[in-house]
Amino acid sequence: MSSKQHAHWSSRLAFILAATGSAVGLGNIWKFPYMVGESGGAAFVLVYLLCIALIGLPILVSEWLIGRRGQSNPANAMGSVAEKAGRSRNWMIVGISGILGAFLILSFYSVIGGWSLYYTLNSVTGAFSGQDADGIGALFNGMLGNPGLLLLGHSVFMLLVIGIVARGVTKGLEGAVRTLMPALGVLLAVLVGYGVTTGHFGEALGYLFNPDWSALSGETVLAALGHAFFTLSLGMGIMMAYGSYLGEEVNLLKTARTVVIMDTVIALGAGLAIFPIVFANDLDLNSGPGLIFVTLPLAFGNMGGGVILGLLFFLLLTFAALTSAISLLEPVVEFVEERTPLSRAMSTLVAGIGAWALGIAALLSFNVWSDPVLFGLGVFDLLDKLTSKFMLPLTGLGAILFAAWRLDRQSVVDELGLSAGGASIWHLVTRYVAPIGVIVVFVSSL
């Protein structure tokens, strides 16, 4: 066990920016708007917000609370908090699972970050200009089929992430989010502003906010539940690690509410930026992930000012990917730094190179190693499924069950500053509603 000094956030604002930056990732920029449009517009948004309130927010607060009490990496925090509460140190398995999940996700997330960098470069060089659908499709498939190009993008992106995280909590994480989050906000505002000028902004508003209750099914409710869970970076050890840098003066419930609101506003803002362009150019809404890397570049290549708009959009995507990626590396680095004699910089290098090496196997699954390795899946898809369908839900479930059933009730009520009525609602939600919700998502996704 290391006796190194444990870092702390310099302010509540720095913490909010970092937690929001972690929550705002590629999923917010393409997946959330697409899911909203597909699943009944405002009807889906309302279900999603309900899921965030009843499942996402309680797990988020529980992870912060455990991290803050433990003042250590997720594994040590779970073990020491359990021990102090008179419980088995074996609860540290929950923390280890979160750290491992973050490590595995970062390995393939960095590959997509590399795509984003490549597309940012293509926007600058005008590679989309005048292309038809086949030309843009060929560009995307050509990128996937070129292991050298994918490796370059993945390596540059991971170097950026390692460079930021190695500088520590205040200089690295805080310094990055203080720059990237406002920049992300400005880029999004500019793109939404452009959307207003397309003449299709009203259509986009209707698509996102006009409730179509008939489109709501059991499946869409589950999708909302799943997205609420994953959008807040739950079950990845991230929020426990971030919580460990918190002081006692921060009100966890208030702060969680702020992060949830900012995360949702950015996700809806992305929809208001993307859909006017989609409608104005008569593009296919149902192209899923292809919406970002095939459908939108087609629009950017054939519109006035498309080079500038494309550059702004892919910068936005890269910034969102970066803020999430630095948060994925952080719990792994915190673990290595506290469990070994290595310095912060060396811990970051070791953790980063490990994730980078696994990422090479993931990127090769698009070309050289395209044969399935397990359960009919390539390395990239296997890592994605293993983490999103198994590790994250089970880790999040472990955290909320521990906080709700294994910590002293009164100490949690006091720490969260709850009234008698608030305490009753908190216990009902954390002991029954949230765990059942997670179990439902987990079982249905199998």
Kinemage of the C-alpha trace (Angstrom):
@kinemage 1
@onewidth
@group {chain A} dominant
@subgroup {mainchain}
@vectorlist {calphas} color= white
{ca met a 1} P 0.000 0.000 0.000
{ca ser a 2} L 1.365 3.408 -0.945
{ca ser a 3} L 1.694 6.304 1.490
{ca lys a 4} L 1.645 8.918 -1.300
{ca gln a 5} L -0.342 12.112 -0.716
{ca his a 6} L -3.878 11.802 -2.118
{ca ala a 7} L -4.829 14.600 -4.528
{ca his a 8} L -7.997 16.750 -4.305
{ca trp a 9} L -10.052 18.869 -6.702
{ca ser a 10} L -9.298 22.572 -6.357
{ca ser a 11} L -12.999 23.503 -6.396
{ca arg a 12} L -16.542 22.155 -6.756
{ca leu a 13} L -16.709 23.684 -10.258
{ca ala a 14} L -13.589 21.758 -11.333
{ca phe a 15} L -15.190 18.554 -10.083
{ca ile a 16} L -18.502 19.281 -11.872
{ca leu a 17} L -16.665 19.980 -15.148
{ca ala a 18} L -14.639 16.767 -14.805
{ca ala a 19} L -17.669 14.604 -13.938
{ca thr a 20} L -19.719 16.169 -16.759
{ca gly a 21} L -16.790 15.731 -19.143
{ca ser a 22} L -16.674 12.053 -18.255
{ca ala a 23} L -20.426 11.697 -18.811
{ca val a 24} L -20.383 13.610 -22.116
{ca gly a 25} L -18.873 11.285 -24.683
{ca leu a 26} L -19.470 9.855 -28.132
{ca gly a 27} L -22.784 8.403 -26.898
{ca asn a 28} L -24.174 11.886 -26.217
{ca ile a 29} L -23.148 13.262 -29.585
{ca trp a 30} L -24.582 10.558 -31.822
{ca lys a 31} L -26.379 7.852 -29.850
{ca phe a 32} L -28.715 9.869 -27.639
{ca pro a 33} L -30.206 12.127 -30.371
{ca tyr a 34} L -30.630 9.080 -32.603
{ca met a 35} L -32.371 7.075 -29.846
{ca val a 36} L -34.683 10.009 -29.039
{ca gly a 37} L -35.761 10.390 -32.651
{ca glu a 38} L -36.330 6.659 -33.069
{ca ser a 39} L -38.215 6.120 -29.829
{ca gly a 40} L -41.034 8.651 -29.616
{ca gly a 41} L -39.260 12.012 -29.194
{ca ala a 42} L -40.308 13.741 -25.973
{ca ala a 43} L -41.955 10.525 -24.731
{ca phe a 44} L -38.536 8.857 -24.748
{ca val a 45} L -36.873 11.931 -23.156
{ca leu a 46} L -39.359 11.824 -20.258
{ca val a 47} L -38.793 8.095 -19.689
{ca tyr a 48} L -35.035 8.660 -19.903
{ca leu a 49} L -35.143 11.485 -17.320
{ca leu a 50} L -37.227 9.280 -15.016
{ca cys a 51} L -34.628 6.504 -15.386
{ca ile a 52} L -31.813 8.984 -14.655
{ca ala a 53} L -33.617 10.181 -11.505
{ca leu a 54} L -34.500 6.716 -10.184
{ca ile a 55} L -31.412 4.746 -11.240
{ca gly a 56} L -28.598 6.881 -12.666
{ca leu a 57} L -28.503 9.567 -10.003
{ca pro a 58} L -28.663 7.206 -6.956
{ca ile a 59} L -25.829 5.037 -8.335
{ca leu a 60} L -23.790 8.147 -9.201
{ca val a 61} L -24.170 9.511 -5.647
{ca ser a 62} L -23.407 6.074 -4.142
{ca glu a 63} L -20.170 5.783 -6.147
{ca trp a 64} L -19.066 9.297 -5.153
{ca leu a 65} L -19.917 8.594 -1.514
{ca ile a 66} L -17.855 5.380 -1.444
{ca gly a 67} L -14.941 7.106 -3.218
{ca arg a 68} L -14.992 10.089 -0.847
{ca arg a 69} L -15.131 7.899 2.258
{ca gly a 70} L -12.358 5.649 0.958
{ca gln a 71} L -10.044 8.478 -0.271
{ca ser a 72} L -8.334 5.930 -2.488
{ca asn a 73} L -8.627 4.027 -5.782
{ca pro a 74} L -11.953 2.154 -6.315
{ca ala a 75} L -10.616 -1.235 -5.151
{ca asn a 76} L -8.995 0.108 -1.950
{ca ala a 77} L -11.950 2.437 -1.314
{ca met a 78} L -14.496 -0.408 -1.471
{ca gly a 79} L -12.292 -2.589 0.759
{ca ser a 80} L -11.545 0.041 3.414
{ca val a 81} L -15.098 1.477 3.548
{ca ala a 82} L -16.453 -2.079 3.916
{ca glu a 83} L -13.974 -2.824 6.706
{ca lys a 84} L -14.842 0.371 8.606
{ca ala a 85} L -18.524 -0.568 8.338
{ca gly a 86} L -17.759 -4.007 9.808
{ca arg a 87} L -18.242 -5.782 6.473
{ca ser a 88} L -16.053 -8.137 4.436
{ca arg a 89} L -13.104 -6.615 2.548
{ca asn a 90} L -14.177 -8.845 -0.369
{ca trp a 91} L -16.411 -5.957 -1.473
{ca met a 92} L -13.232 -4.594 -3.081
{ca ile a 93} L -14.051 -6.971 -5.993
{ca val a 94} L -16.680 -4.390 -7.047
{ca gly a 95} L -13.951 -1.736 -7.283
{ca ile a 96} L -11.581 -4.071 -9.154
{ca ser a 97} L -14.359 -4.881 -11.651
{ca gly a 98} L -14.905 -1.147 -12.255
{ca ile a 99} L -11.190 -0.491 -12.840
{ca leu a 100} L -10.928 -3.443 -15.228
{ca gly a 101} L -14.058 -2.288 -17.081
{ca ala a 102} L -12.600 1.208 -17.537
{ca phe a 103} L -9.335 -0.271 -18.834
{ca leu a 104} L -11.101 -2.504 -21.386
{ca ile a 105} L -13.424 0.294 -22.566
{ca leu a 106} L -10.537 2.736 -22.998
{ca ser a 107} L -8.705 0.254 -25.256
{ca phe a 108} L -11.431 0.322 -27.943
{ca tyr a 109} L -12.748 3.825 -27.175
{ca ser a 110} L -9.332 5.174 -28.164
{ca val a 111} L -9.722 3.494 -31.565
{ca ile a 112} L -12.930 5.488 -32.183
{ca gly a 113} L -11.135 8.599 -30.865
{ca gly a 114} L -8.610 7.947 -33.639
{ca trp a 115} L -11.420 7.869 -36.220
{ca ser a 116} L -12.580 11.223 -34.912
{ca leu a 117} L -9.081 12.710 -35.316
{ca tyr a 118} L -8.868 11.302 -38.864
{ca tyr a 119} L -12.227 12.834 -39.790
{ca thr a 120} L -11.199 16.185 -38.269
{ca leu a 121} L -8.167 16.121 -40.573
{ca asn a 122} L -10.354 15.140 -43.553
{ca ser a 123} L -12.625 18.113 -42.813
{ca val a 124} L -9.635 20.478 -43.025
{ca thr a 125} L -8.342 19.006 -46.294
{ca gly a 126} L -11.795 19.112 -47.919
{ca ala a 127} L -11.905 15.321 -48.438
{ca phe a 128} L -15.734 15.332 -48.179
{ca ser a 129} L -16.261 18.065 -50.785
{ca gly a 130} L -18.490 17.058 -53.692
{ca gln a 131} L -18.523 13.380 -52.696
{ca asp a 132} L -21.560 11.179 -53.263
{ca ala a 133} L -22.753 8.499 -50.818
{ca asp a 134} L -20.496 5.854 -52.422
{ca gly a 135} L -17.444 8.117 -52.153
{ca ile a 136} L -18.028 8.846 -48.439
{ca gly a 137} L -18.756 5.153 -47.787
{ca ala a 138} L -15.508 4.223 -49.530
{ca leu a 139} L -13.613 6.732 -47.350
{ca phe a 140} L -14.996 5.127 -44.164
{ca asn a 141} L -14.428 1.544 -45.332
{ca gly a 142} L -10.970 2.480 -46.598
{ca met a 143} L -10.096 3.795 -43.139
{ca leu a 144} L -11.355 0.606 -41.433
{ca gly a 145} L -9.445 -1.557 -43.901
{ca asn a 146} L -6.143 0.256 -43.322
{ca pro a 147} L -4.468 -1.053 -40.119
{ca gly a 148} L -1.593 1.455 -40.381
{ca leu a 149} L -3.968 4.421 -40.512
{ca leu a 150} L -6.081 3.087 -37.621
{ca leu a 151} L -2.935 2.476 -35.561
{ca leu a 152} L -1.722 6.030 -36.187
{ca gly a 153} L -5.070 7.563 -35.105
{ca his a 154} L -5.335 5.291 -32.048
{ca ser a 155} L -1.716 6.055 -31.025
{ca val a 156} L -2.025 9.853 -31.384
{ca phe a 157} L -5.317 9.866 -29.450
{ca met a 158} L -3.878 7.696 -26.642
{ca leu a 159} L -0.771 9.909 -26.466
{ca leu a 160} L -3.016 12.941 -25.905
{ca val a 161} L -4.885 11.092 -23.142
{ca ile a 162} L -1.671 9.893 -21.441
{ca gly a 163} L -0.165 13.399 -21.679
{ca ile a 164} L -3.184 14.937 -19.904
{ca val a 165} L -3.601 12.304 -17.165
{ca ala a 166} L 0.146 12.125 -16.373
{ca arg a 167} L 0.071 15.753 -15.194
{ca gly a 168} L -2.129 14.836 -12.215
{ca val a 169} L -5.552 15.858 -10.934
{ca thr a 170} L -5.252 19.649 -10.776
{ca lys a 171} L -2.850 20.302 -13.656
{ca gly a 172} L -3.944 17.423 -15.900
{ca leu a 173} L -7.608 16.514 -15.419
{ca glu a 174} L -8.755 19.946 -14.242
{ca gly a 175} L -6.605 21.812 -16.754
{ca ala a 176} L -8.040 19.747 -19.607
{ca val a 177} L -11.724 19.997 -18.636
{ca arg a 178} L -11.464 23.728 -17.880
{ca thr a 179} L -10.426 24.171 -21.528
{ca leu a 180} L -12.279 21.368 -23.291
{ca met a 181} L -15.725 21.688 -21.663
{ca pro a 182} L -16.256 25.410 -22.435
{ca ala a 183} L -14.844 24.781 -25.953
{ca leu a 184} L -17.278 21.895 -26.380
{ca gly a 185} L -20.134 24.171 -25.241
{ca val a 186} L -19.145 26.914 -27.709
{ca leu a 187} L -18.787 24.466 -30.634
{ca leu a 188} L -22.199 22.973 -29.844
{ca ala a 189} L -23.811 26.421 -29.608
{ca val a 190} L -22.327 27.420 -32.998
{ca leu a 191} L -23.623 24.214 -34.624
{ca val a 192} L -27.099 24.653 -33.072
{ca gly a 193} L -27.006 28.271 -34.324
{ca tyr a 194} L -26.283 26.986 -37.817
{ca gly a 195} L -29.177 24.522 -37.455
{ca val a 196} L -31.532 27.475 -36.857
{ca thr a 197} L -30.539 28.918 -40.256
{ca thr a 198} L -31.285 25.740 -42.254
{ca gly a 199} L -35.044 26.262 -42.284
{ca his a 200} L -35.489 22.799 -40.738
{ca phe a 201} L -34.942 23.692 -37.085
{ca gly a 202} L -38.669 23.483 -36.308
{ca glu a 203} L -38.755 20.004 -37.803
{ca ala a 204} L -35.840 18.968 -35.591
{ca leu a 205} L -37.554 20.450 -32.512
{ca gly a 206} L -40.707 18.482 -33.295
{ca tyr a 207} L -38.697 15.308 -33.866
{ca leu a 208} L -36.957 15.626 -30.498
{ca phe a 209} L -39.682 17.125 -28.305
{ca asn a 210} L -43.051 16.146 -29.719
{ca pro a 211} L -44.204 13.113 -27.707
{ca asp a 212} L -45.301 10.110 -29.732
{ca trp a 213} L -46.531 7.759 -27.017
{ca ser a 214} L -47.319 5.025 -29.555
{ca ala a 215} L -43.577 4.660 -30.271
{ca leu a 216} L -42.904 3.749 -26.645
{ca ser a 217} L -42.577 0.006 -26.125
{ca gly a 218} L -40.971 -2.199 -23.505
{ca glu a 219} L -37.884 -2.214 -25.688
{ca thr a 220} L -37.580 1.586 -25.839
{ca val a 221} L -38.087 1.866 -22.071
{ca leu a 222} L -35.220 -0.616 -21.625
{ca ala a 223} L -33.118 1.397 -24.083
{ca ala a 224} L -33.778 4.544 -22.036
{ca leu a 225} L -32.859 2.698 -18.843
{ca gly a 226} L -29.650 1.328 -20.360
{ca his a 227} L -28.601 4.694 -21.766
{ca ala a 228} L -29.330 6.470 -18.479
{ca phe a 229} L -26.942 4.057 -16.806
{ca phe a 230} L -24.119 4.267 -19.325
{ca thr a 231} L -24.269 7.990 -20.071
{ca leu a 232} L -23.216 8.859 -16.509
{ca ser a 233} L -20.070 6.669 -16.639
{ca leu a 234} L -21.442 4.345 -13.965
{ca gly a 235} L -19.891 1.003 -13.079
{ca met a 236} L -16.486 1.958 -14.522
{ca gly a 237} L -14.723 2.979 -11.326
{ca ile a 238} L -14.540 6.531 -12.736
{ca met a 239} L -16.993 8.157 -10.359
{ca met a 240} L -15.478 6.359 -7.346
{ca ala a 241} L -12.028 7.620 -8.404
{ca tyr a 242} L -13.363 11.150 -8.948
{ca gly a 243} L -15.217 10.938 -5.609
{ca ser a 244} L -11.962 10.038 -3.854
{ca tyr a 245} L -10.573 13.499 -4.743
{ca leu a 246} L -13.599 15.229 -3.112
{ca gly a 247} L -13.655 17.115 0.178
{ca glu a 248} L -16.442 16.822 2.778
{ca glu a 249} L -17.777 20.298 1.932
{ca val a 250} L -19.268 19.197 -1.427
{ca asn a 251} L -22.998 18.392 -1.378
{ca leu a 252} L -23.195 15.151 -3.367
{ca leu a 253} L -26.912 15.259 -4.233
{ca lys a 254} L -26.849 18.872 -5.465
{ca thr a 255} L -23.694 18.233 -7.469
{ca ala a 256} L -25.138 15.057 -9.020
{ca arg a 257} L -28.226 17.003 -10.081
{ca thr a 258} L -26.034 19.630 -11.783
{ca val a 259} L -24.006 16.974 -13.641
{ca val a 260} L -27.162 15.156 -14.806
{ca ile a 261} L -28.723 18.402 -16.086
{ca met a 262} L -25.549 19.449 -17.948
{ca asp a 263} L -25.137 15.973 -19.459
{ca thr a 264} L -28.753 15.922 -20.700
{ca val a 265} L -28.630 19.494 -22.054
{ca ile a 266} L -25.506 18.656 -24.098
{ca ala a 267} L -27.106 15.452 -25.431
{ca leu a 268} L -30.264 17.307 -26.520
{ca gly a 269} L -28.113 20.133 -27.908
{ca ala a 270} L -26.333 17.569 -30.076
{ca gly a 271} L -29.712 16.548 -31.451
{ca leu a 272} L -30.571 20.173 -32.258
{ca ala a 273} L -27.211 20.493 -34.039
{ca ile a 274} L -27.424 17.243 -36.030
{ca phe a 275} L -31.077 16.853 -37.039
{ca pro a 276} L -31.569 20.191 -38.885
{ca ile a 277} L -28.596 19.198 -41.107
{ca val a 278} L -30.055 15.717 -41.592
{ca phe a 279} L -33.496 17.085 -42.546
{ca ala a 280} L -32.128 19.895 -44.729
{ca asn a 281} L -30.133 17.373 -46.774
{ca asp a 282} L -32.821 14.656 -46.831
{ca leu a 283} L -30.455 12.138 -45.205
{ca asp a 284} L -31.210 8.770 -43.625
{ca leu a 285} L -31.990 9.073 -39.911
{ca asn a 286} L -31.778 5.334 -39.312
{ca ser a 287} L -28.097 4.902 -40.062
{ca gly a 288} L -27.090 4.492 -36.401
{ca pro a 289} L -23.322 4.845 -35.894
{ca gly a 290} L -22.996 5.571 -39.623
{ca leu a 291} L -24.848 8.848 -39.005
{ca ile a 292} L -21.613 10.413 -37.734
{ca phe a 293} L -19.009 8.891 -40.039
{ca val a 294} L -20.968 8.452 -43.296
{ca thr a 295} L -24.250 10.413 -43.351
{ca leu a 296} L -23.088 13.766 -41.920
{ca pro a 297} L -19.813 13.959 -43.912
{ca leu a 298} L -21.955 13.531 -47.039
{ca ala a 299} L -23.941 16.602 -45.986
{ca phe a 300} L -20.835 18.603 -45.059
{ca gly a 301} L -19.268 17.814 -48.440
{ca asn a 302} L -22.229 19.182 -50.371
{ca met a 303} L -23.248 22.331 -48.519
{ca gly a 304} L -22.011 25.919 -48.434
{ca gly a 305} L -19.512 26.346 -45.597
{ca gly a 306} L -19.399 22.560 -45.204
{ca val a 307} L -15.625 22.527 -44.640
{ca ile a 308} L -15.940 24.848 -41.606
{ca leu a 309} L -19.045 23.056 -40.263
{ca gly a 310} L -17.439 19.640 -40.704
{ca leu a 311} L -14.315 20.809 -38.892
{ca leu a 312} L -16.380 22.243 -36.003
{ca phe a 313} L -18.437 19.068 -35.728
{ca phe a 314} L -15.511 16.655 -35.681
{ca leu a 315} L -13.629 18.890 -33.229
{ca leu a 316} L -16.713 18.671 -30.996
{ca leu a 317} L -16.684 14.892 -31.339
{ca thr a 318} L -12.938 14.713 -30.572
{ca phe a 319} L -13.262 16.932 -27.483
{ca ala a 320} L -16.153 14.791 -26.197
{ca ala a 321} L -14.109 11.625 -26.803
{ca leu a 322} L -11.079 13.121 -25.018
{ca thr a 323} L -12.968 14.193 -21.871
{ca ser a 324} L -14.380 10.662 -21.562
{ca ala a 325} L -11.096 8.921 -22.340
{ca ile a 326} L -9.108 10.800 -19.669
{ca ser a 327} L -11.737 9.771 -17.118
{ca leu a 328} L -11.463 6.117 -18.237
{ca leu a 329} L -7.696 6.128 -17.699
{ca glu a 330} L -7.879 7.857 -14.297
{ca pro a 331} L -9.159 4.955 -12.085
{ca val a 332} L -6.566 2.607 -13.628
{ca val a 333} L -3.762 5.126 -12.997
{ca glu a 334} L -4.966 5.813 -9.440
{ca phe a 335} L -4.888 2.049 -8.766
{ca val a 336} L -1.381 1.531 -10.196
{ca glu a 337} L -0.011 4.644 -8.446
{ca glu a 338} L -1.364 3.606 -5.030
{ca arg a 339} L -0.514 -0.096 -5.275
{ca thr a 340} L 3.046 0.235 -6.662
{ca pro a 341} L 6.124 2.409 -6.003
{ca leu a 342} L 5.655 4.054 -9.436
{ca ser a 343} L 5.238 7.839 -9.769
{ca arg a 344} L 2.092 9.422 -11.228
{ca ala a 345} L 3.764 9.852 -14.638
{ca met a 346} L 5.092 6.280 -14.760
{ca ser a 347} L 1.751 4.840 -13.561
{ca thr a 348} L 0.011 6.718 -16.379
{ca leu a 349} L 2.521 5.467 -18.914
{ca val a 350} L 2.170 1.817 -17.798
{ca ala a 351} L -1.663 1.946 -17.730
{ca gly a 352} L -1.848 3.891 -21.008
{ca ile a 353} L 0.524 1.589 -22.895
{ca gly a 354} L -1.440 -1.447 -21.637
{ca ala a 355} L -4.735 -0.028 -22.950
{ca trp a 356} L -3.039 1.077 -26.189
{ca ala a 357} L -1.663 -2.468 -26.777
{ca leu a 358} L -5.096 -4.053 -26.263
{ca gly a 359} L -6.541 -1.380 -28.569
{ca ile a 360} L -4.273 -2.663 -31.360
{ca ala a 361} L -6.038 -6.049 -31.168
{ca ala a 362} L -9.374 -4.176 -31.301
{ca leu a 363} L -8.474 -2.124 -34.395
{ca leu a 364} L -7.060 -5.181 -36.203
{ca ser a 365} L -10.466 -6.860 -35.855
{ca phe a 366} L -11.696 -4.503 -38.630
{ca asn a 367} L -9.155 -5.859 -41.093
{ca val a 368} L -6.306 -8.350 -40.502
{ca trp a 369} L -7.970 -10.215 -37.586
{ca ser a 370} L -11.536 -9.944 -38.804
{ca asp a 371} L -12.288 -13.593 -37.947
{ca pro a 372} L -14.416 -14.031 -34.780
{ca val a 373} L -12.417 -14.922 -31.667
{ca leu a 374} L -15.236 -15.808 -29.245
{ca phe a 375} L -19.038 -16.196 -29.474
{ca gly a 376} L -18.889 -15.149 -33.135
{ca leu a 377} L -17.440 -11.737 -32.229
{ca gly a 378} L -14.219 -9.961 -33.177
{ca val a 379} L -12.020 -8.373 -30.470
{ca phe a 380} L -13.603 -4.887 -30.803
{ca asp a 381} L -17.206 -6.131 -30.504
{ca leu a 382} L -16.251 -8.642 -27.812
{ca leu a 383} L -14.753 -5.892 -25.607
{ca asp a 384} L -17.795 -3.690 -26.210
{ca lys a 385} L -20.328 -6.427 -25.340
{ca leu a 386} L -18.358 -7.780 -22.364
{ca thr a 387} L -18.167 -4.358 -20.717
{ca ser a 388} L -21.541 -2.814 -21.604
{ca lys a 389} L -23.708 -5.896 -21.089
{ca phe a 390} L -21.928 -7.594 -18.159
{ca met a 391} L -19.239 -5.679 -16.282
{ca leu a 392} L -20.800 -2.207 -16.041
{ca pro a 393} L -24.289 -3.271 -14.878
{ca leu a 394} L -22.888 -5.740 -12.338
{ca thr a 395} L -20.352 -3.222 -10.964
{ca gly a 396} L -23.011 -0.501 -10.692
{ca leu a 397} L -25.348 -2.983 -9.016
{ca gly a 398} L -22.617 -3.941 -6.545
{ca ala a 399} L -21.963 -0.279 -5.665
{ca ile a 400} L -25.618 0.583 -5.015
{ca leu a 401} L -26.320 -2.617 -3.051
{ca phe a 402} L -23.275 -1.931 -0.887
{ca ala a 403} L -24.219 1.715 -0.240
{ca ala a 404} L -27.878 0.890 0.435
{ca trp a 405} L -27.608 -2.363 2.391
{ca arg a 406} L -24.118 -2.484 3.917
{ca leu a 407} L -23.442 1.079 5.068
{ca asp a 408} L -25.006 2.499 8.224
{ca arg a 409} L -28.276 4.135 7.145
{ca gln a 410} L -28.005 7.115 9.479
{ca ser a 411} L -24.430 7.924 8.425
{ca val a 412} L -25.524 8.042 4.761
{ca val a 413} L -28.542 10.235 5.613
{ca asp a 414} L -26.263 12.618 7.559
{ca glu a 415} L -23.636 12.725 4.800
{ca leu a 416} L -26.234 13.527 2.134
{ca gly a 417} L -28.024 16.052 4.379
{ca leu a 418} L -31.434 14.408 3.884
{ca ser a 419} L -34.641 15.337 5.732
{ca ala a 420} L -36.795 12.551 7.242
{ca gly a 421} L -38.962 12.445 4.092
{ca gly a 422} L -35.933 12.621 1.810
{ca ala a 423} L -34.297 9.772 3.717
{ca ser a 424} L -37.356 7.538 3.224
{ca ile a 425} L -37.398 8.222 -0.531
{ca trp a 426} L -33.617 7.697 -0.754
{ca his a 427} L -33.804 4.302 0.971
{ca leu a 428} L -36.747 3.165 -1.166
{ca val a 429} L -34.967 4.151 -4.400
{ca thr a 430} L -31.492 2.843 -3.498
{ca arg a 431} L -32.603 -0.393 -1.823
{ca tyr a 432} L -35.295 -1.457 -4.278
{ca val a 433} L -36.033 0.734 -7.329
{ca ala a 434} L -32.470 1.237 -8.661
{ca pro a 435} L -31.211 -2.343 -8.077
{ca ile a 436} L -34.340 -3.845 -9.673
{ca gly a 437} L -33.944 -1.457 -12.629
{ca val a 438} L -30.330 -2.534 -13.162
{ca ile a 439} L -31.252 -6.235 -12.862
{ca val a 440} L -34.064 -5.780 -15.433
{ca val a 441} L -31.637 -4.155 -17.922
{ca phe a 442} L -28.995 -6.799 -17.266
{ca val a 443} L -31.318 -9.791 -17.704
{ca ser a 444} L -33.080 -8.340 -20.768
{ca ser a 445} L -29.772 -7.518 -22.482
{ca leu a 446} L -28.751 -11.163 -22.169
